[in-house]
Amino acid sequence: MSVWRKSSYSANSSDCVEVGRGVGVRDSKAPATHLPVSGEAWTAFLGSVRSGRRSARAV
């Protein structure tokens, strides 16, 4: 079982995306399902977000 974490930008809202370490991402309104994401893909995603880049390639 993974520990799921909401973004600090979500405040007390129930409409958010949650991240589970080593598992993936899920919608807080549908926590029974999640999208698996590898550590490498997550690192690449965060790097792109931080740099403001857009990728033409889907990960």
PyMOL Python script that loads the backbone (N, CA, C, O; Angstrom):
from pymol import cmd

cmd.read_pdbstr("""\
ATOM      1  N   MET A   1       0.848  -1.181   0.000  1.00  0.00           N
ATOM      2  CA  MET A   1       0.000   0.000   0.000  1.00  0.00           C
ATOM      3  C   MET A   1       0.886   1.235   0.000  1.00  0.00           C
ATOM      4  O   MET A   1       1.854   1.322   0.756  1.00  0.00           O
ATOM      5  N   SER A   2       0.551   2.160  -0.834  1.00  0.00           N
ATOM      6  CA  SER A   2       1.325   3.389  -0.930  1.00  0.00           C
ATOM      7  C   SER A   2       0.679   4.497  -0.109  1.00  0.00           C
ATOM      8  O   SER A   2      -0.522   4.479   0.161  1.00  0.00           O
ATOM      9  N   VAL A   3       1.491   5.442   0.273  1.00  0.00           N
ATOM     10  CA  VAL A   3       0.986   6.636   0.940  1.00  0.00           C
ATOM     11  C   VAL A   3       0.676   7.649  -0.151  1.00  0.00           C
ATOM     12  O   VAL A   3       1.555   8.005  -0.937  1.00  0.00           O
ATOM     13  N   TRP A   4      -0.564   8.116  -0.204  1.00  0.00           N
ATOM     14  CA  TRP A   4      -0.991   9.075  -1.209  1.00  0.00           C
ATOM     15  C   TRP A   4      -0.904  10.477  -0.643  1.00  0.00           C
ATOM     16  O   TRP A   4      -1.211  10.699   0.528  1.00  0.00           O
ATOM     17  N   ARG A   5      -0.483  11.435  -1.480  1.00  0.00           N
ATOM     18  CA  ARG A   5      -0.273  12.801  -1.035  1.00  0.00           C
ATOM     19  C   ARG A   5      -0.941  13.766  -2.002  1.00  0.00           C
ATOM     20  O   ARG A   5      -0.788  13.653  -3.218  1.00  0.00           O
ATOM     21  N   LYS A   6      -1.688  14.722  -1.443  1.00  0.00           N
ATOM     22  CA  LYS A   6      -2.300  15.779  -2.252  1.00  0.00           C
ATOM     23  C   LYS A   6      -1.322  16.933  -2.382  1.00  0.00           C
ATOM     24  O   LYS A   6      -0.453  17.132  -1.533  1.00  0.00           O
ATOM     25  N   SER A   7      -1.478  17.683  -3.451  1.00  0.00           N
ATOM     26  CA  SER A   7      -0.680  18.888  -3.630  1.00  0.00           C
ATOM     27  C   SER A   7      -1.012  19.897  -2.544  1.00  0.00           C
ATOM     28  O   SER A   7      -2.154  19.988  -2.093  1.00  0.00           O
ATOM     29  N   SER A   8      -0.008  20.652  -2.130  1.00  0.00           N
ATOM     30  CA  SER A   8      -0.260  21.708  -1.143  1.00  0.00           C
ATOM     31  C   SER A   8      -1.145  22.799  -1.725  1.00  0.00           C
ATOM     32  O   SER A   8      -1.726  23.586  -0.978  1.00  0.00           O
ATOM     33  N   TYR A   9      -1.256  22.856  -3.044  1.00  0.00           N
ATOM     34  CA  TYR A   9      -2.120  23.832  -3.699  1.00  0.00           C
ATOM     35  C   TYR A   9      -3.592  23.439  -3.612  1.00  0.00           C
ATOM     36  O   TYR A   9      -4.465  24.256  -3.906  1.00  0.00           O
ATOM     37  N   SER A  10      -3.877  22.213  -3.216  1.00  0.00           N
ATOM     38  CA  SER A  10      -5.256  21.736  -3.143  1.00  0.00           C
ATOM     39  C   SER A  10      -5.998  22.245  -1.913  1.00  0.00           C
ATOM     40  O   SER A  10      -7.228  22.216  -1.875  1.00  0.00           O
ATOM     41  N   ALA A  11      -5.269  22.705  -0.917  1.00  0.00           N
ATOM     42  CA  ALA A  11      -5.865  23.153   0.350  1.00  0.00           C
ATOM     43  C   ALA A  11      -6.771  22.053   0.894  1.00  0.00           C
ATOM     44  O   ALA A  11      -6.331  20.912   1.035  1.00  0.00           O
ATOM     45  N   ASN A  12      -8.013  22.372   1.200  1.00  0.00           N
ATOM     46  CA  ASN A  12      -8.950  21.376   1.729  1.00  0.00           C
ATOM     47  C   ASN A  12      -9.912  20.868   0.670  1.00  0.00           C
ATOM     48  O   ASN A  12     -10.892  20.198   0.993  1.00  0.00           O
ATOM     49  N   SER A  13      -9.648  21.175  -0.569  1.00  0.00           N
ATOM     50  CA  SER A  13     -10.518  20.765  -1.664  1.00  0.00           C
ATOM     51  C   SER A  13     -10.463  19.250  -1.858  1.00  0.00           C
ATOM     52  O   SER A  13      -9.425  18.624  -1.642  1.00  0.00           O
ATOM     53  N   SER A  14     -11.583  18.674  -2.265  1.00  0.00           N
ATOM     54  CA  SER A  14     -11.603  17.240  -2.556  1.00  0.00           C
ATOM     55  C   SER A  14     -11.394  16.991  -4.046  1.00  0.00           C
ATOM     56  O   SER A  14     -11.308  15.840  -4.473  1.00  0.00           O
ATOM     57  N   ASP A  15     -11.311  18.056  -4.843  1.00  0.00           N
ATOM     58  CA  ASP A  15     -11.099  17.941  -6.284  1.00  0.00           C
ATOM     59  C   ASP A  15      -9.624  18.137  -6.585  1.00  0.00           C
ATOM     60  O   ASP A  15      -9.184  19.253  -6.859  1.00  0.00           O
ATOM     61  N   CYS A  16      -8.870  17.067  -6.535  1.00  0.00           N
ATOM     62  CA  CYS A  16      -7.438  17.200  -6.757  1.00  0.00           C
ATOM     63  C   CYS A  16      -6.852  15.900  -7.294  1.00  0.00           C
ATOM     64  O   CYS A  16      -7.523  14.870  -7.359  1.00  0.00           O
ATOM     65  N   VAL A  17      -5.615  15.978  -7.666  1.00  0.00           N
ATOM     66  CA  VAL A  17      -4.850  14.815  -8.090  1.00  0.00           C
ATOM     67  C   VAL A  17      -3.920  14.462  -6.945  1.00  0.00           C
ATOM     68  O   VAL A  17      -3.322  15.339  -6.322  1.00  0.00           O
ATOM     69  N   GLU A  18      -3.804  13.169  -6.672  1.00  0.00           N
ATOM     70  CA  GLU A  18      -2.923  12.704  -5.606  1.00  0.00           C
ATOM     71  C   GLU A  18      -1.780  11.903  -6.217  1.00  0.00           C
ATOM     72  O   GLU A  18      -1.939  11.276  -7.264  1.00  0.00           O
ATOM     73  N   VAL A  19      -0.635  11.930  -5.560  1.00  0.00           N
ATOM     74  CA  VAL A  19       0.541  11.202  -6.014  1.00  0.00           C
ATOM     75  C   VAL A  19       0.904  10.164  -4.972  1.00  0.00           C
ATOM     76  O   VAL A  19       0.967  10.460  -3.779  1.00  0.00           O
ATOM     77  N   GLY A  20       1.142   8.943  -5.431  1.00  0.00           N
ATOM     78  CA  GLY A  20       1.575   7.866  -4.532  1.00  0.00           C
ATOM     79  C   GLY A  20       2.995   7.475  -4.860  1.00  0.00           C
ATOM     80  O   GLY A  20       3.294   7.103  -5.995  1.00  0.00           O
ATOM     81  N   ARG A  21       3.861   7.555  -3.894  1.00  0.00           N
ATOM     82  CA  ARG A  21       5.278   7.250  -4.117  1.00  0.00           C
ATOM     83  C   ARG A  21       5.442   5.824  -4.632  1.00  0.00           C
ATOM     84  O   ARG A  21       5.014   4.863  -3.993  1.00  0.00           O
ATOM     85  N   GLY A  22       6.062   5.710  -5.787  1.00  0.00           N
ATOM     86  CA  GLY A  22       6.324   4.400  -6.370  1.00  0.00           C
ATOM     87  C   GLY A  22       5.112   3.740  -6.984  1.00  0.00           C
ATOM     88  O   GLY A  22       5.193   2.588  -7.412  1.00  0.00           O
ATOM     89  N   VAL A  23       3.982   4.442  -7.041  1.00  0.00           N
ATOM     90  CA  VAL A  23       2.764   3.829  -7.562  1.00  0.00           C
ATOM     91  C   VAL A  23       2.228   4.567  -8.768  1.00  0.00           C
ATOM     92  O   VAL A  23       2.100   3.986  -9.846  1.00  0.00           O
ATOM     93  N   GLY A  24       1.919   5.821  -8.605  1.00  0.00           N
ATOM     94  CA  GLY A  24       1.354   6.569  -9.715  1.00  0.00           C
ATOM     95  C   GLY A  24       0.547   7.762  -9.265  1.00  0.00           C
ATOM     96  O   GLY A  24       0.799   8.338  -8.207  1.00  0.00           O
ATOM     97  N   VAL A  25      -0.419   8.125 -10.070  1.00  0.00           N
ATOM     98  CA  VAL A  25      -1.296   9.253  -9.768  1.00  0.00           C
ATOM     99  C   VAL A  25      -2.744   8.781  -9.803  1.00  0.00           C
ATOM    100  O   VAL A  25      -3.084   7.815 -10.486  1.00  0.00           O
ATOM    101  N   ARG A  26      -3.592   9.486  -9.050  1.00  0.00           N
ATOM    102  CA  ARG A  26      -5.012   9.145  -9.036  1.00  0.00           C
ATOM    103  C   ARG A  26      -5.836  10.403  -8.786  1.00  0.00           C
ATOM    104  O   ARG A  26      -5.325  11.415  -8.304  1.00  0.00           O
ATOM    105  N   ASP A  27      -7.096  10.320  -9.117  1.00  0.00           N
ATOM    106  CA  ASP A  27      -8.060  11.386  -8.870  1.00  0.00           C
ATOM    107  C   ASP A  27      -8.621  11.160  -7.473  1.00  0.00           C
ATOM    108  O   ASP A  27      -9.032  10.046  -7.147  1.00  0.00           O
ATOM    109  N   SER A  28      -8.641  12.196  -6.647  1.00  0.00           N
ATOM    110  CA  SER A  28      -9.118  12.032  -5.275  1.00  0.00           C
ATOM    111  C   SER A  28     -10.584  11.630  -5.219  1.00  0.00           C
ATOM    112  O   SER A  28     -11.036  11.095  -4.207  1.00  0.00           O
ATOM    113  N   LYS A  29     -11.337  11.879  -6.292  1.00  0.00           N
ATOM    114  CA  LYS A  29     -12.758  11.493  -6.316  1.00  0.00           C
ATOM    115  C   LYS A  29     -12.941  10.025  -6.702  1.00  0.00           C
ATOM    116  O   LYS A  29     -14.028   9.473  -6.530  1.00  0.00           O
ATOM    117  N   ALA A  30     -11.883   9.388  -7.223  1.00  0.00           N
ATOM    118  CA  ALA A  30     -11.950   7.978  -7.621  1.00  0.00           C
ATOM    119  C   ALA A  30     -10.687   7.265  -7.149  1.00  0.00           C
ATOM    120  O   ALA A  30      -9.902   6.797  -7.973  1.00  0.00           O
ATOM    121  N   PRO A  31     -10.481   7.174  -5.839  1.00  0.00           N
ATOM    122  CA  PRO A  31      -9.227   6.645  -5.307  1.00  0.00           C
ATOM    123  C   PRO A  31      -9.003   5.153  -5.515  1.00  0.00           C
ATOM    124  O   PRO A  31      -7.898   4.661  -5.283  1.00  0.00           O
ATOM    125  N   ALA A  32     -10.027   4.423  -5.947  1.00  0.00           N
ATOM    126  CA  ALA A  32      -9.858   2.982  -6.133  1.00  0.00           C
ATOM    127  C   ALA A  32      -8.998   2.662  -7.353  1.00  0.00           C
ATOM    128  O   ALA A  32      -8.455   1.562  -7.452  1.00  0.00           O
ATOM    129  N   THR A  33      -8.870   3.597  -8.273  1.00  0.00           N
ATOM    130  CA  THR A  33      -8.061   3.377  -9.469  1.00  0.00           C
ATOM    131  C   THR A  33      -6.911   4.375  -9.511  1.00  0.00           C
ATOM    132  O   THR A  33      -6.988   5.460  -8.935  1.00  0.00           O
ATOM    133  N   HIS A  34      -5.857   3.991 -10.197  1.00  0.00           N
ATOM    134  CA  HIS A  34      -4.730   4.906 -10.359  1.00  0.00           C
ATOM    135  C   HIS A  34      -4.023   4.625 -11.676  1.00  0.00           C
ATOM    136  O   HIS A  34      -4.196   3.566 -12.279  1.00  0.00           O
ATOM    137  N   LEU A  35      -3.228   5.587 -12.107  1.00  0.00           N
ATOM    138  CA  LEU A  35      -2.428   5.464 -13.314  1.00  0.00           C
ATOM    139  C   LEU A  35      -0.993   5.178 -12.898  1.00  0.00           C
ATOM    140  O   LEU A  35      -0.346   6.033 -12.295  1.00  0.00           O
ATOM    141  N   PRO A  36      -0.481   3.984 -13.211  1.00  0.00           N
ATOM    142  CA  PRO A  36       0.894   3.665 -12.828  1.00  0.00           C
ATOM    143  C   PRO A  36       1.893   4.552 -13.576  1.00  0.00           C
ATOM    144  O   PRO A  36       1.752   4.779 -14.778  1.00  0.00           O
ATOM    145  N   VAL A  37       2.889   5.043 -12.866  1.00  0.00           N
ATOM    146  CA  VAL A  37       3.932   5.879 -13.453  1.00  0.00           C
ATOM    147  C   VAL A  37       5.273   5.413 -12.884  1.00  0.00           C
ATOM    148  O   VAL A  37       5.433   5.274 -11.672  1.00  0.00           O
ATOM    149  N   SER A  38       6.225   5.176 -13.778  1.00  0.00           N
ATOM    150  CA  SER A  38       7.552   4.760 -13.305  1.00  0.00           C
ATOM    151  C   SER A  38       8.271   5.945 -12.677  1.00  0.00           C
ATOM    152  O   SER A  38       7.938   7.099 -12.945  1.00  0.00           O
ATOM    153  N   GLY A  39       9.245   5.652 -11.851  1.00  0.00           N
ATOM    154  CA  GLY A  39      10.041   6.700 -11.238  1.00  0.00           C
ATOM    155  C   GLY A  39      10.749   7.556 -12.276  1.00  0.00           C
ATOM    156  O   GLY A  39      10.849   8.772 -12.116  1.00  0.00           O
ATOM    157  N   GLU A  40      11.238   6.931 -13.335  1.00  0.00           N
ATOM    158  CA  GLU A  40      11.920   7.670 -14.403  1.00  0.00           C
ATOM    159  C   GLU A  40      10.966   8.613 -15.121  1.00  0.00           C
ATOM    160  O   GLU A  40      11.319   9.758 -15.404  1.00  0.00           O
ATOM    161  N   ALA A  41       9.763   8.141 -15.416  1.00  0.00           N
ATOM    162  CA  ALA A  41       8.770   8.983 -16.099  1.00  0.00           C
ATOM    163  C   ALA A  41       8.346  10.142 -15.200  1.00  0.00           C
ATOM    164  O   ALA A  41       8.167  11.261 -15.679  1.00  0.00           O
ATOM    165  N   TRP A  42       8.186   9.886 -13.905  1.00  0.00           N
ATOM    166  CA  TRP A  42       7.787  10.944 -12.975  1.00  0.00           C
ATOM    167  C   TRP A  42       8.882  12.011 -12.857  1.00  0.00           C
ATOM    168  O   TRP A  42       8.590  13.207 -12.825  1.00  0.00           O
ATOM    169  N   THR A  43      10.135  11.574 -12.793  1.00  0.00           N
ATOM    170  CA  THR A  43      11.252  12.509 -12.727  1.00  0.00           C
ATOM    171  C   THR A  43      11.317  13.372 -13.984  1.00  0.00           C
ATOM    172  O   THR A  43      11.547  14.578 -13.899  1.00  0.00           O
ATOM    173  N   ALA A  44      11.114  12.758 -15.149  1.00  0.00           N
ATOM    174  CA  ALA A  44      11.116  13.509 -16.407  1.00  0.00           C
ATOM    175  C   ALA A  44       9.953  14.505 -16.442  1.00  0.00           C
ATOM    176  O   ALA A  44      10.119  15.639 -16.890  1.00  0.00           O
ATOM    177  N   PHE A  45       8.787  14.081 -15.972  1.00  0.00           N
ATOM    178  CA  PHE A  45       7.622  14.963 -15.924  1.00  0.00           C
ATOM    179  C   PHE A  45       7.899  16.172 -15.034  1.00  0.00           C
ATOM    180  O   PHE A  45       7.662  17.309 -15.442  1.00  0.00           O
ATOM    181  N   LEU A  46       8.397  15.936 -13.828  1.00  0.00           N
ATOM    182  CA  LEU A  46       8.683  17.041 -12.913  1.00  0.00           C
ATOM    183  C   LEU A  46       9.739  17.987 -13.482  1.00  0.00           C
ATOM    184  O   LEU A  46       9.626  19.204 -13.334  1.00  0.00           O
ATOM    185  N   GLY A  47      10.760  17.436 -14.130  1.00  0.00           N
ATOM    186  CA  GLY A  47      11.782  18.273 -14.749  1.00  0.00           C
ATOM    187  C   GLY A  47      11.201  19.169 -15.827  1.00  0.00           C
ATOM    188  O   GLY A  47      11.574  20.337 -15.939  1.00  0.00           O
ATOM    189  N   SER A  48      10.285  18.622 -16.623  1.00  0.00           N
ATOM    190  CA  SER A  48       9.639  19.409 -17.673  1.00  0.00           C
ATOM    191  C   SER A  48       8.761  20.501 -17.088  1.00  0.00           C
ATOM    192  O   SER A  48       8.753  21.626 -17.588  1.00  0.00           O
ATOM    193  N   VAL A  49       8.025  20.181 -16.038  1.00  0.00           N
ATOM    194  CA  VAL A  49       7.160  21.175 -15.398  1.00  0.00           C
ATOM    195  C   VAL A  49       8.001  22.298 -14.808  1.00  0.00           C
ATOM    196  O   VAL A  49       7.678  23.474 -14.974  1.00  0.00           O
ATOM    197  N   ARG A  50       9.058  21.943 -14.134  1.00  0.00           N
ATOM    198  CA  ARG A  50       9.906  22.953 -13.494  1.00  0.00           C
ATOM    199  C   ARG A  50      10.587  23.864 -14.510  1.00  0.00           C
ATOM    200  O   ARG A  50      10.795  25.046 -14.239  1.00  0.00           O
ATOM    201  N   SER A  51      10.934  23.324 -15.671  1.00  0.00           N
ATOM    202  CA  SER A  51      11.629  24.130 -16.676  1.00  0.00           C
ATOM    203  C   SER A  51      10.670  24.835 -17.631  1.00  0.00           C
ATOM    204  O   SER A  51      11.083  25.701 -18.402  1.00  0.00           O
ATOM    205  N   GLY A  52       9.393  24.467 -17.580  1.00  0.00           N
ATOM    206  CA  GLY A  52       8.405  25.086 -18.466  1.00  0.00           C
ATOM    207  C   GLY A  52       8.431  24.523 -19.875  1.00  0.00           C
ATOM    208  O   GLY A  52       7.827  25.101 -20.778  1.00  0.00           O
ATOM    209  N   ARG A  53       9.116  23.408 -20.080  1.00  0.00           N
ATOM    210  CA  ARG A  53       9.202  22.789 -21.407  1.00  0.00           C
ATOM    211  C   ARG A  53       7.965  21.974 -21.712  1.00  0.00           C
ATOM    212  O   ARG A  53       7.280  21.480 -20.816  1.00  0.00           O
ATOM    213  N   ARG A  54       7.699  21.846 -22.986  1.00  0.00           N
ATOM    214  CA  ARG A  54       6.643  20.951 -23.452  1.00  0.00           C
ATOM    215  C   ARG A  54       7.296  19.890 -24.300  1.00  0.00           C
ATOM    216  O   ARG A  54       8.191  20.181 -25.095  1.00  0.00           O
ATOM    217  N   SER A  55       6.858  18.676 -24.135  1.00  0.00           N
ATOM    218  CA  SER A  55       7.411  17.582 -24.908  1.00  0.00           C
ATOM    219  C   SER A  55       6.436  17.183 -26.000  1.00  0.00           C
ATOM    220  O   SER A  55       5.231  17.100 -25.759  1.00  0.00           O
ATOM    221  N   ALA A  56       6.943  16.938 -27.189  1.00  0.00           N
ATOM    222  CA  ALA A  56       6.113  16.465 -28.299  1.00  0.00           C
ATOM    223  C   ALA A  56       5.888  14.965 -28.190  1.00  0.00           C
ATOM    224  O   ALA A  56       5.053  14.401 -28.898  1.00  0.00           O
ATOM    225  N   ARG A  57       6.632  14.327 -27.306  1.00  0.00           N
ATOM    226  CA  ARG A  57       6.558  12.880 -27.129  1.00  0.00           C
ATOM    227  C   ARG A  57       5.802  12.542 -25.865  1.00  0.00           C
ATOM    228  O   ARG A  57       6.084  13.101 -24.805  1.00  0.00           O
ATOM    229  N   ALA A  58       4.857  11.649 -25.958  1.00  0.00           N
ATOM    230  CA  ALA A  58       4.131  11.185 -24.767  1.00  0.00           C
ATOM    231  C   ALA A  58       4.998  10.185 -24.025  1.00  0.00           C
ATOM    232  O   ALA A  58       5.679   9.368 -24.645  1.00  0.00           O
ATOM    233  N   VAL A  59       4.978  10.247 -22.702  1.00  0.00           N
ATOM    234  CA  VAL A  59       5.768   9.322 -21.875  1.00  0.00           C
ATOM    235  C   VAL A  59       4.900   8.165 -21.472  1.00  0.00           C
ATOM    236  O   VAL A  59       5.360   7.264 -20.771  1.00  0.00           O
TER     237      VAL A  59
END
""", "prot")
cmd.dss("prot")
cmd.show_as("cartoon", "prot")
cmd.util.cbc("prot")
cmd.orient("prot")
